[in-house]
Amino acid sequence: MSLNAREMTQRTTLSDVLTGRATVPDLVRDAVLVVAYAALVGVTAQVVIHLPFTPVPVTGQTFGVLVGAMALGWRRALAGMLLYLAAGVAGLPWFAGGAGGPGVLAAASFGYLLAFPPAAALVGRLAELRLDRTPWGTVAAMVAGNLAIYAGGLAWLVAAAHLDPARAVLLGVVPFLLGDAIKILLAAGLLPGAWALSGRR
């Protein structure tokens, strides 16, 4: 096994490989990655499509949450999503459509935001187990992450919007299945491809 291949085996996430030769302390590197991850999700949240029949908008957020988490691993991903939530509730306008502040707690879609930290931790851990290095493994991790986000969103819709579970599924899951399937396919090409390029480099 070459030195480069041995280094890649020892590093558990894509970000470890890409920043492996950084000369800054690990704590500084991790802090930068956490902030950059939160900012990435904030940017993807601005890709918004409002559907007239559901209070939950279609956004690019989940792609940023799940792909970013797999690149970082569970600890940094969890920290990044806790930062994203805390800063957004405090007033930073980086939730979907530029929303921010305590008022978002009343939004019907807030349950999806609450599900971001556990979903990010889940897929980050699956990436550490090397699922992000193959297309099918990436698909499995993305599906697991989406299910975690759906669970949080549906629970909030049922409790906060007073919807029965069947109605909550109709409004909070069904409209997003096609878009999430496209995001999963993109991730299945992007992450294993990035690993392959890192190996060649």
MODELLER restraints for C-alpha pairs under 7 A, 6 or more apart:
rsr = mdl.restraints
at = mdl.atoms
rsr.add(forms.Gaussian(group=physical.xy_distance, feature=features.Distance(at['CA:5:A'], at['CA:199:A']), mean=6.99, stdev=0.5))
rsr.add(forms.Gaussian(group=physical.xy_distance, feature=features.Distance(at['CA:8:A'], at['CA:17:A']), mean=6.42, stdev=0.5))
rsr.add(forms.Gaussian(group=physical.xy_distance, feature=features.Distance(at['CA:11:A'], at['CA:17:A']), mean=6.31, stdev=0.5))
rsr.add(forms.Gaussian(group=physical.xy_distance, feature=features.Distance(at['CA:12:A'], at['CA:128:A']), mean=5.06, stdev=0.5))
rsr.add(forms.Gaussian(group=physical.xy_distance, feature=features.Distance(at['CA:13:A'], at['CA:71:A']), mean=5.71, stdev=0.5))
rsr.add(forms.Gaussian(group=physical.xy_distance, feature=features.Distance(at['CA:13:A'], at['CA:72:A']), mean=5.99, stdev=0.5))
rsr.add(forms.Gaussian(group=physical.xy_distance, feature=features.Distance(at['CA:13:A'], at['CA:73:A']), mean=5.96, stdev=0.5))
rsr.add(forms.Gaussian(group=physical.xy_distance, feature=features.Distance(at['CA:13:A'], at['CA:127:A']), mean=6.59, stdev=0.5))
rsr.add(forms.Gaussian(group=physical.xy_distance, feature=features.Distance(at['CA:13:A'], at['CA:128:A']), mean=5.85, stdev=0.5))
rsr.add(forms.Gaussian(group=physical.xy_distance, feature=features.Distance(at['CA:14:A'], at['CA:71:A']), mean=4.92, stdev=0.5))
rsr.add(forms.Gaussian(group=physical.xy_distance, feature=features.Distance(at['CA:14:A'], at['CA:72:A']), mean=6.81, stdev=0.5))
rsr.add(forms.Gaussian(group=physical.xy_distance, feature=features.Distance(at['CA:14:A'], at['CA:195:A']), mean=6.83, stdev=0.5))
rsr.add(forms.Gaussian(group=physical.xy_distance, feature=features.Distance(at['CA:15:A'], at['CA:71:A']), mean=5.44, stdev=0.5))
rsr.add(forms.Gaussian(group=physical.xy_distance, feature=features.Distance(at['CA:15:A'], at['CA:72:A']), mean=5.53, stdev=0.5))
rsr.add(forms.Gaussian(group=physical.xy_distance, feature=features.Distance(at['CA:30:A'], at['CA:76:A']), mean=6.91, stdev=0.5))
rsr.add(forms.Gaussian(group=physical.xy_distance, feature=features.Distance(at['CA:34:A'], at['CA:76:A']), mean=5.71, stdev=0.5))
rsr.add(forms.Gaussian(group=physical.xy_distance, feature=features.Distance(at['CA:34:A'], at['CA:77:A']), mean=6.91, stdev=0.5))
rsr.add(forms.Gaussian(group=physical.xy_distance, feature=features.Distance(at['CA:34:A'], at['CA:79:A']), mean=6.46, stdev=0.5))
rsr.add(forms.Gaussian(group=physical.xy_distance, feature=features.Distance(at['CA:34:A'], at['CA:80:A']), mean=4.62, stdev=0.5))
rsr.add(forms.Gaussian(group=physical.xy_distance, feature=features.Distance(at['CA:35:A'], at['CA:80:A']), mean=6.30, stdev=0.5))
rsr.add(forms.Gaussian(group=physical.xy_distance, feature=features.Distance(at['CA:37:A'], at['CA:68:A']), mean=6.33, stdev=0.5))
rsr.add(forms.Gaussian(group=physical.xy_distance, feature=features.Distance(at['CA:37:A'], at['CA:80:A']), mean=5.91, stdev=0.5))
rsr.add(forms.Gaussian(group=physical.xy_distance, feature=features.Distance(at['CA:38:A'], at['CA:80:A']), mean=5.10, stdev=0.5))
rsr.add(forms.Gaussian(group=physical.xy_distance, feature=features.Distance(at['CA:38:A'], at['CA:81:A']), mean=6.17, stdev=0.5))
rsr.add(forms.Gaussian(group=physical.xy_distance, feature=features.Distance(at['CA:38:A'], at['CA:83:A']), mean=6.68, stdev=0.5))
rsr.add(forms.Gaussian(group=physical.xy_distance, feature=features.Distance(at['CA:38:A'], at['CA:84:A']), mean=5.13, stdev=0.5))
rsr.add(forms.Gaussian(group=physical.xy_distance, feature=features.Distance(at['CA:40:A'], at['CA:64:A']), mean=6.38, stdev=0.5))
rsr.add(forms.Gaussian(group=physical.xy_distance, feature=features.Distance(at['CA:41:A'], at['CA:61:A']), mean=5.63, stdev=0.5))
rsr.add(forms.Gaussian(group=physical.xy_distance, feature=features.Distance(at['CA:41:A'], at['CA:64:A']), mean=5.06, stdev=0.5))
rsr.add(forms.Gaussian(group=physical.xy_distance, feature=features.Distance(at['CA:41:A'], at['CA:65:A']), mean=5.95, stdev=0.5))
rsr.add(forms.Gaussian(group=physical.xy_distance, feature=features.Distance(at['CA:42:A'], at['CA:94:A']), mean=4.73, stdev=0.5))
rsr.add(forms.Gaussian(group=physical.xy_distance, feature=features.Distance(at['CA:42:A'], at['CA:95:A']), mean=6.12, stdev=0.5))
rsr.add(forms.Gaussian(group=physical.xy_distance, feature=features.Distance(at['CA:44:A'], at['CA:60:A']), mean=4.81, stdev=0.5))
rsr.add(forms.Gaussian(group=physical.xy_distance, feature=features.Distance(at['CA:44:A'], at['CA:61:A']), mean=5.00, stdev=0.5))
rsr.add(forms.Gaussian(group=physical.xy_distance, feature=features.Distance(at['CA:44:A'], at['CA:64:A']), mean=6.20, stdev=0.5))
rsr.add(forms.Gaussian(group=physical.xy_distance, feature=features.Distance(at['CA:45:A'], at['CA:59:A']), mean=5.72, stdev=0.5))
rsr.add(forms.Gaussian(group=physical.xy_distance, feature=features.Distance(at['CA:45:A'], at['CA:60:A']), mean=5.54, stdev=0.5))
rsr.add(forms.Gaussian(group=physical.xy_distance, feature=features.Distance(at['CA:45:A'], at['CA:61:A']), mean=4.62, stdev=0.5))
rsr.add(forms.Gaussian(group=physical.xy_distance, feature=features.Distance(at['CA:45:A'], at['CA:94:A']), mean=6.96, stdev=0.5))
rsr.add(forms.Gaussian(group=physical.xy_distance, feature=features.Distance(at['CA:45:A'], at['CA:95:A']), mean=5.86, stdev=0.5))
rsr.add(forms.Gaussian(group=physical.xy_distance, feature=features.Distance(at['CA:45:A'], at['CA:96:A']), mean=4.56, stdev=0.5))
rsr.add(forms.Gaussian(group=physical.xy_distance, feature=features.Distance(at['CA:45:A'], at['CA:97:A']), mean=6.80, stdev=0.5))
rsr.add(forms.Gaussian(group=physical.xy_distance, feature=features.Distance(at['CA:46:A'], at['CA:96:A']), mean=5.37, stdev=0.5))
rsr.add(forms.Gaussian(group=physical.xy_distance, feature=features.Distance(at['CA:46:A'], at['CA:97:A']), mean=5.11, stdev=0.5))
rsr.add(forms.Gaussian(group=physical.xy_distance, feature=features.Distance(at['CA:46:A'], at['CA:98:A']), mean=6.65, stdev=0.5))
rsr.add(forms.Gaussian(group=physical.xy_distance, feature=features.Distance(at['CA:47:A'], at['CA:59:A']), mean=5.23, stdev=0.5))
rsr.add(forms.Gaussian(group=physical.xy_distance, feature=features.Distance(at['CA:47:A'], at['CA:60:A']), mean=5.41, stdev=0.5))
rsr.add(forms.Gaussian(group=physical.xy_distance, feature=features.Distance(at['CA:48:A'], at['CA:57:A']), mean=6.43, stdev=0.5))
rsr.add(forms.Gaussian(group=physical.xy_distance, feature=features.Distance(at['CA:48:A'], at['CA:58:A']), mean=5.65, stdev=0.5))
rsr.add(forms.Gaussian(group=physical.xy_distance, feature=features.Distance(at['CA:48:A'], at['CA:59:A']), mean=4.51, stdev=0.5))
rsr.add(forms.Gaussian(group=physical.xy_distance, feature=features.Distance(at['CA:48:A'], at['CA:96:A']), mean=6.63, stdev=0.5))
rsr.add(forms.Gaussian(group=physical.xy_distance, feature=features.Distance(at['CA:48:A'], at['CA:97:A']), mean=6.35, stdev=0.5))
rsr.add(forms.Gaussian(group=physical.xy_distance, feature=features.Distance(at['CA:49:A'], at['CA:57:A']), mean=5.77, stdev=0.5))
rsr.add(forms.Gaussian(group=physical.xy_distance, feature=features.Distance(at['CA:49:A'], at['CA:58:A']), mean=4.97, stdev=0.5))
rsr.add(forms.Gaussian(group=physical.xy_distance, feature=features.Distance(at['CA:49:A'], at['CA:59:A']), mean=6.34, stdev=0.5))
rsr.add(forms.Gaussian(group=physical.xy_distance, feature=features.Distance(at['CA:50:A'], at['CA:57:A']), mean=4.76, stdev=0.5))
rsr.add(forms.Gaussian(group=physical.xy_distance, feature=features.Distance(at['CA:50:A'], at['CA:58:A']), mean=6.30, stdev=0.5))
rsr.add(forms.Gaussian(group=physical.xy_distance, feature=features.Distance(at['CA:51:A'], at['CA:57:A']), mean=6.30, stdev=0.5))
rsr.add(forms.Gaussian(group=physical.xy_distance, feature=features.Distance(at['CA:54:A'], at['CA:171:A']), mean=5.25, stdev=0.5))
rsr.add(forms.Gaussian(group=physical.xy_distance, feature=features.Distance(at['CA:55:A'], at['CA:108:A']), mean=6.45, stdev=0.5))
rsr.add(forms.Gaussian(group=physical.xy_distance, feature=features.Distance(at['CA:56:A'], at['CA:108:A']), mean=6.89, stdev=0.5))
rsr.add(forms.Gaussian(group=physical.xy_distance, feature=features.Distance(at['CA:56:A'], at['CA:109:A']), mean=5.38, stdev=0.5))
rsr.add(forms.Gaussian(group=physical.xy_distance, feature=features.Distance(at['CA:56:A'], at['CA:172:A']), mean=6.53, stdev=0.5))
rsr.add(forms.Gaussian(group=physical.xy_distance, feature=features.Distance(at['CA:58:A'], at['CA:176:A']), mean=6.84, stdev=0.5))
rsr.add(forms.Gaussian(group=physical.xy_distance, feature=features.Distance(at['CA:59:A'], at['CA:96:A']), mean=6.99, stdev=0.5))
rsr.add(forms.Gaussian(group=physical.xy_distance, feature=features.Distance(at['CA:63:A'], at['CA:183:A']), mean=6.06, stdev=0.5))
rsr.add(forms.Gaussian(group=physical.xy_distance, feature=features.Distance(at['CA:65:A'], at['CA:116:A']), mean=6.96, stdev=0.5))
rsr.add(forms.Gaussian(group=physical.xy_distance, feature=features.Distance(at['CA:65:A'], at['CA:120:A']), mean=6.35, stdev=0.5))
rsr.add(forms.Gaussian(group=physical.xy_distance, feature=features.Distance(at['CA:66:A'], at['CA:120:A']), mean=5.93, stdev=0.5))
rsr.add(forms.Gaussian(group=physical.xy_distance, feature=features.Distance(at['CA:66:A'], at['CA:123:A']), mean=6.58, stdev=0.5))
rsr.add(forms.Gaussian(group=physical.xy_distance, feature=features.Distance(at['CA:66:A'], at['CA:142:A']), mean=6.63, stdev=0.5))
rsr.add(forms.Gaussian(group=physical.xy_distance, feature=features.Distance(at['CA:66:A'], at['CA:145:A']), mean=6.61, stdev=0.5))
rsr.add(forms.Gaussian(group=physical.xy_distance, feature=features.Distance(at['CA:67:A'], at['CA:187:A']), mean=6.61, stdev=0.5))
rsr.add(forms.Gaussian(group=physical.xy_distance, feature=features.Distance(at['CA:69:A'], at['CA:77:A']), mean=4.78, stdev=0.5))
rsr.add(forms.Gaussian(group=physical.xy_distance, feature=features.Distance(at['CA:69:A'], at['CA:120:A']), mean=5.19, stdev=0.5))
rsr.add(forms.Gaussian(group=physical.xy_distance, feature=features.Distance(at['CA:69:A'], at['CA:123:A']), mean=6.33, stdev=0.5))
rsr.add(forms.Gaussian(group=physical.xy_distance, feature=features.Distance(at['CA:69:A'], at['CA:124:A']), mean=4.87, stdev=0.5))
rsr.add(forms.Gaussian(group=physical.xy_distance, feature=features.Distance(at['CA:70:A'], at['CA:123:A']), mean=5.75, stdev=0.5))
rsr.add(forms.Gaussian(group=physical.xy_distance, feature=features.Distance(at['CA:70:A'], at['CA:124:A']), mean=4.46, stdev=0.5))
rsr.add(forms.Gaussian(group=physical.xy_distance, feature=features.Distance(at['CA:70:A'], at['CA:127:A']), mean=5.09, stdev=0.5))
rsr.add(forms.Gaussian(group=physical.xy_distance, feature=features.Distance(at['CA:70:A'], at['CA:132:A']), mean=6.89, stdev=0.5))
rsr.add(forms.Gaussian(group=physical.xy_distance, feature=features.Distance(at['CA:72:A'], at['CA:124:A']), mean=6.52, stdev=0.5))
rsr.add(forms.Gaussian(group=physical.xy_distance, feature=features.Distance(at['CA:73:A'], at['CA:124:A']), mean=4.01, stdev=0.5))
rsr.add(forms.Gaussian(group=physical.xy_distance, feature=features.Distance(at['CA:73:A'], at['CA:125:A']), mean=5.82, stdev=0.5))
rsr.add(forms.Gaussian(group=physical.xy_distance, feature=features.Distance(at['CA:73:A'], at['CA:127:A']), mean=6.45, stdev=0.5))
rsr.add(forms.Gaussian(group=physical.xy_distance, feature=features.Distance(at['CA:73:A'], at['CA:128:A']), mean=6.01, stdev=0.5))
rsr.add(forms.Gaussian(group=physical.xy_distance, feature=features.Distance(at['CA:74:A'], at['CA:120:A']), mean=6.63, stdev=0.5))
rsr.add(forms.Gaussian(group=physical.xy_distance, feature=features.Distance(at['CA:74:A'], at['CA:121:A']), mean=4.24, stdev=0.5))
rsr.add(forms.Gaussian(group=physical.xy_distance, feature=features.Distance(at['CA:74:A'], at['CA:122:A']), mean=6.67, stdev=0.5))
rsr.add(forms.Gaussian(group=physical.xy_distance, feature=features.Distance(at['CA:74:A'], at['CA:124:A']), mean=3.94, stdev=0.5))
rsr.add(forms.Gaussian(group=physical.xy_distance, feature=features.Distance(at['CA:74:A'], at['CA:125:A']), mean=4.91, stdev=0.5))
rsr.add(forms.Gaussian(group=physical.xy_distance, feature=features.Distance(at['CA:75:A'], at['CA:121:A']), mean=6.71, stdev=0.5))
rsr.add(forms.Gaussian(group=physical.xy_distance, feature=features.Distance(at['CA:77:A'], at['CA:120:A']), mean=5.53, stdev=0.5))
rsr.add(forms.Gaussian(group=physical.xy_distance, feature=features.Distance(at['CA:77:A'], at['CA:121:A']), mean=5.92, stdev=0.5))
rsr.add(forms.Gaussian(group=physical.xy_distance, feature=features.Distance(at['CA:77:A'], at['CA:124:A']), mean=6.47, stdev=0.5))
rsr.add(forms.Gaussian(group=physical.xy_distance, feature=features.Distance(at['CA:78:A'], at['CA:117:A']), mean=5.12, stdev=0.5))
rsr.add(forms.Gaussian(group=physical.xy_distance, feature=features.Distance(at['CA:78:A'], at['CA:120:A']), mean=5.89, stdev=0.5))
rsr.add(forms.Gaussian(group=physical.xy_distance, feature=features.Distance(at['CA:78:A'], at['CA:121:A']), mean=5.14, stdev=0.5))
rsr.add(forms.Gaussian(group=physical.xy_distance, feature=features.Distance(at['CA:81:A'], at['CA:116:A']), mean=6.27, stdev=0.5))
rsr.add(forms.Gaussian(group=physical.xy_distance, feature=features.Distance(at['CA:81:A'], at['CA:117:A']), mean=5.02, stdev=0.5))
rsr.add(forms.Gaussian(group=physical.xy_distance, feature=features.Distance(at['CA:82:A'], at['CA:117:A']), mean=6.12, stdev=0.5))
rsr.add(forms.Gaussian(group=physical.xy_distance, feature=features.Distance(at['CA:88:A'], at['CA:94:A']), mean=6.19, stdev=0.5))
rsr.add(forms.Gaussian(group=physical.xy_distance, feature=features.Distance(at['CA:88:A'], at['CA:95:A']), mean=6.40, stdev=0.5))
rsr.add(forms.Gaussian(group=physical.xy_distance, feature=features.Distance(at['CA:88:A'], at['CA:100:A']), mean=4.95, stdev=0.5))
rsr.add(forms.Gaussian(group=physical.xy_distance, feature=features.Distance(at['CA:88:A'], at['CA:101:A']), mean=6.04, stdev=0.5))
rsr.add(forms.Gaussian(group=physical.xy_distance, feature=features.Distance(at['CA:89:A'], at['CA:100:A']), mean=5.77, stdev=0.5))
rsr.add(forms.Gaussian(group=physical.xy_distance, feature=features.Distance(at['CA:89:A'], at['CA:101:A']), mean=4.45, stdev=0.5))
rsr.add(forms.Gaussian(group=physical.xy_distance, feature=features.Distance(at['CA:89:A'], at['CA:102:A']), mean=5.01, stdev=0.5))
rsr.add(forms.Gaussian(group=physical.xy_distance, feature=features.Distance(at['CA:89:A'], at['CA:104:A']), mean=6.88, stdev=0.5))
rsr.add(forms.Gaussian(group=physical.xy_distance, feature=features.Distance(at['CA:90:A'], at['CA:101:A']), mean=5.15, stdev=0.5))
rsr.add(forms.Gaussian(group=physical.xy_distance, feature=features.Distance(at['CA:90:A'], at['CA:102:A']), mean=6.49, stdev=0.5))
rsr.add(forms.Gaussian(group=physical.xy_distance, feature=features.Distance(at['CA:91:A'], at['CA:100:A']), mean=4.78, stdev=0.5))
rsr.add(forms.Gaussian(group=physical.xy_distance, feature=features.Distance(at['CA:91:A'], at['CA:101:A']), mean=3.73, stdev=0.5))
rsr.add(forms.Gaussian(group=physical.xy_distance, feature=features.Distance(at['CA:92:A'], at['CA:100:A']), mean=5.40, stdev=0.5))
rsr.add(forms.Gaussian(group=physical.xy_distance, feature=features.Distance(at['CA:92:A'], at['CA:101:A']), mean=6.74, stdev=0.5))
rsr.add(forms.Gaussian(group=physical.xy_distance, feature=features.Distance(at['CA:93:A'], at['CA:99:A']), mean=4.88, stdev=0.5))
rsr.add(forms.Gaussian(group=physical.xy_distance, feature=features.Distance(at['CA:93:A'], at['CA:100:A']), mean=4.25, stdev=0.5))
rsr.add(forms.Gaussian(group=physical.xy_distance, feature=features.Distance(at['CA:94:A'], at['CA:100:A']), mean=6.33, stdev=0.5))
rsr.add(forms.Gaussian(group=physical.xy_distance, feature=features.Distance(at['CA:104:A'], at['CA:110:A']), mean=6.64, stdev=0.5))
rsr.add(forms.Gaussian(group=physical.xy_distance, feature=features.Distance(at['CA:108:A'], at['CA:157:A']), mean=5.95, stdev=0.5))
rsr.add(forms.Gaussian(group=physical.xy_distance, feature=features.Distance(at['CA:108:A'], at['CA:160:A']), mean=6.74, stdev=0.5))
rsr.add(forms.Gaussian(group=physical.xy_distance, feature=features.Distance(at['CA:108:A'], at['CA:161:A']), mean=6.18, stdev=0.5))
rsr.add(forms.Gaussian(group=physical.xy_distance, feature=features.Distance(at['CA:109:A'], at['CA:153:A']), mean=6.48, stdev=0.5))
rsr.add(forms.Gaussian(group=physical.xy_distance, feature=features.Distance(at['CA:111:A'], at['CA:152:A']), mean=5.19, stdev=0.5))
rsr.add(forms.Gaussian(group=physical.xy_distance, feature=features.Distance(at['CA:111:A'], at['CA:153:A']), mean=4.18, stdev=0.5))
rsr.add(forms.Gaussian(group=physical.xy_distance, feature=features.Distance(at['CA:111:A'], at['CA:156:A']), mean=4.75, stdev=0.5))
rsr.add(forms.Gaussian(group=physical.xy_distance, feature=features.Distance(at['CA:112:A'], at['CA:149:A']), mean=5.59, stdev=0.5))
rsr.add(forms.Gaussian(group=physical.xy_distance, feature=features.Distance(at['CA:112:A'], at['CA:150:A']), mean=6.83, stdev=0.5))
rsr.add(forms.Gaussian(group=physical.xy_distance, feature=features.Distance(at['CA:112:A'], at['CA:152:A']), mean=5.53, stdev=0.5))
rsr.add(forms.Gaussian(group=physical.xy_distance, feature=features.Distance(at['CA:112:A'], at['CA:153:A']), mean=4.17, stdev=0.5))
rsr.add(forms.Gaussian(group=physical.xy_distance, feature=features.Distance(at['CA:114:A'], at['CA:152:A']), mean=6.74, stdev=0.5))
rsr.add(forms.Gaussian(group=physical.xy_distance, feature=features.Distance(at['CA:115:A'], at['CA:148:A']), mean=6.62, stdev=0.5))
rsr.add(forms.Gaussian(group=physical.xy_distance, feature=features.Distance(at['CA:115:A'], at['CA:149:A']), mean=5.01, stdev=0.5))
rsr.add(forms.Gaussian(group=physical.xy_distance, feature=features.Distance(at['CA:115:A'], at['CA:152:A']), mean=5.00, stdev=0.5))
rsr.add(forms.Gaussian(group=physical.xy_distance, feature=features.Distance(at['CA:116:A'], at['CA:149:A']), mean=6.35, stdev=0.5))
rsr.add(forms.Gaussian(group=physical.xy_distance, feature=features.Distance(at['CA:119:A'], at['CA:145:A']), mean=4.96, stdev=0.5))
rsr.add(forms.Gaussian(group=physical.xy_distance, feature=features.Distance(at['CA:119:A'], at['CA:148:A']), mean=5.45, stdev=0.5))
rsr.add(forms.Gaussian(group=physical.xy_distance, feature=features.Distance(at['CA:119:A'], at['CA:149:A']), mean=6.19, stdev=0.5))
rsr.add(forms.Gaussian(group=physical.xy_distance, feature=features.Distance(at['CA:122:A'], at['CA:145:A']), mean=6.67, stdev=0.5))
rsr.add(forms.Gaussian(group=physical.xy_distance, feature=features.Distance(at['CA:123:A'], at['CA:141:A']), mean=5.57, stdev=0.5))
rsr.add(forms.Gaussian(group=physical.xy_distance, feature=features.Distance(at['CA:123:A'], at['CA:142:A']), mean=6.99, stdev=0.5))
rsr.add(forms.Gaussian(group=physical.xy_distance, feature=features.Distance(at['CA:123:A'], at['CA:145:A']), mean=5.84, stdev=0.5))
rsr.add(forms.Gaussian(group=physical.xy_distance, feature=features.Distance(at['CA:126:A'], at['CA:141:A']), mean=6.29, stdev=0.5))
rsr.add(forms.Gaussian(group=physical.xy_distance, feature=features.Distance(at['CA:131:A'], at['CA:137:A']), mean=4.27, stdev=0.5))
rsr.add(forms.Gaussian(group=physical.xy_distance, feature=features.Distance(at['CA:131:A'], at['CA:138:A']), mean=5.60, stdev=0.5))
rsr.add(forms.Gaussian(group=physical.xy_distance, feature=features.Distance(at['CA:131:A'], at['CA:141:A']), mean=6.84, stdev=0.5))
rsr.add(forms.Gaussian(group=physical.xy_distance, feature=features.Distance(at['CA:132:A'], at['CA:138:A']), mean=4.55, stdev=0.5))
rsr.add(forms.Gaussian(group=physical.xy_distance, feature=features.Distance(at['CA:132:A'], at['CA:191:A']), mean=6.06, stdev=0.5))
rsr.add(forms.Gaussian(group=physical.xy_distance, feature=features.Distance(at['CA:132:A'], at['CA:192:A']), mean=6.13, stdev=0.5))
rsr.add(forms.Gaussian(group=physical.xy_distance, feature=features.Distance(at['CA:133:A'], at['CA:191:A']), mean=6.69, stdev=0.5))
rsr.add(forms.Gaussian(group=physical.xy_distance, feature=features.Distance(at['CA:133:A'], at['CA:192:A']), mean=4.56, stdev=0.5))
rsr.add(forms.Gaussian(group=physical.xy_distance, feature=features.Distance(at['CA:133:A'], at['CA:195:A']), mean=6.30, stdev=0.5))
rsr.add(forms.Gaussian(group=physical.xy_distance, feature=features.Distance(at['CA:134:A'], at['CA:192:A']), mean=5.24, stdev=0.5))
rsr.add(forms.Gaussian(group=physical.xy_distance, feature=features.Distance(at['CA:135:A'], at['CA:188:A']), mean=4.49, stdev=0.5))
rsr.add(forms.Gaussian(group=physical.xy_distance, feature=features.Distance(at['CA:135:A'], at['CA:189:A']), mean=6.39, stdev=0.5))
rsr.add(forms.Gaussian(group=physical.xy_distance, feature=features.Distance(at['CA:135:A'], at['CA:192:A']), mean=6.18, stdev=0.5))
rsr.add(forms.Gaussian(group=physical.xy_distance, feature=features.Distance(at['CA:138:A'], at['CA:187:A']), mean=6.89, stdev=0.5))
rsr.add(forms.Gaussian(group=physical.xy_distance, feature=features.Distance(at['CA:138:A'], at['CA:188:A']), mean=5.30, stdev=0.5))
rsr.add(forms.Gaussian(group=physical.xy_distance, feature=features.Distance(at['CA:139:A'], at['CA:184:A']), mean=5.97, stdev=0.5))
rsr.add(forms.Gaussian(group=physical.xy_distance, feature=features.Distance(at['CA:139:A'], at['CA:188:A']), mean=5.85, stdev=0.5))
rsr.add(forms.Gaussian(group=physical.xy_distance, feature=features.Distance(at['CA:142:A'], at['CA:184:A']), mean=6.03, stdev=0.5))
rsr.add(forms.Gaussian(group=physical.xy_distance, feature=features.Distance(at['CA:150:A'], at['CA:173:A']), mean=6.63, stdev=0.5))
rsr.add(forms.Gaussian(group=physical.xy_distance, feature=features.Distance(at['CA:154:A'], at['CA:168:A']), mean=5.96, stdev=0.5))
rsr.add(forms.Gaussian(group=physical.xy_distance, feature=features.Distance(at['CA:154:A'], at['CA:169:A']), mean=6.78, stdev=0.5))
rsr.add(forms.Gaussian(group=physical.xy_distance, feature=features.Distance(at['CA:154:A'], at['CA:172:A']), mean=6.38, stdev=0.5))
rsr.add(forms.Gaussian(group=physical.xy_distance, feature=features.Distance(at['CA:157:A'], at['CA:163:A']), mean=6.28, stdev=0.5))
rsr.add(forms.Gaussian(group=physical.xy_distance, feature=features.Distance(at['CA:157:A'], at['CA:168:A']), mean=6.14, stdev=0.5))
rsr.add(forms.Gaussian(group=physical.xy_distance, feature=features.Distance(at['CA:158:A'], at['CA:164:A']), mean=5.92, stdev=0.5))
rsr.add(forms.Gaussian(group=physical.xy_distance, feature=features.Distance(at['CA:158:A'], at['CA:165:A']), mean=6.17, stdev=0.5))
rsr.add(forms.Gaussian(group=physical.xy_distance, feature=features.Distance(at['CA:158:A'], at['CA:168:A']), mean=6.32, stdev=0.5))
